């Protein structure tokens, strides 16, 4: 493992262990990828950087034998009306990302976003749509929060 990868892994592991220790999982404390690697502040790096951070987080989780689901969330541009799945691959998704860098989350098993009542639509996707692979799930979630004027959307990966 390179020194750069070791530093990234240490940041992710510290966040994971702190989230477990201090209740961050229940608060949905996240870790934006640009906090893991400064080069990932560049929007052009968000998808690849996020997938790399996700792979690292899963390896750290497995190495520490933590009984949690690792989640990766890509926030998409919202709309006045539901937009649905209006993308076909990583480039399309990249064009639809909103202002927020992708984030890592930890979830208790069975409490992932697609299992929660969000009064929205969940559409399961092939993980290849974002360039991911392996024993993971990928889904699009779209919902309108109470009192909001827009429909929020995200692409989630978890495993």
Secondary structure, DSSP 8 states (H G I E B T S, - for coil): --HHHHHHHHHHHHHHHHHHHHTHHHHT--EEHHHH-GGGGSGGGHHHHHHHHHHHHHHHHHHTT--EEEEEEEEEEEESS-------SHHHHHHHB-SS--EEEEEETT-SGGGS--SSEEEEE-GGGGT--SS-EEEEEEE--TT-SSEEEEEEEE-
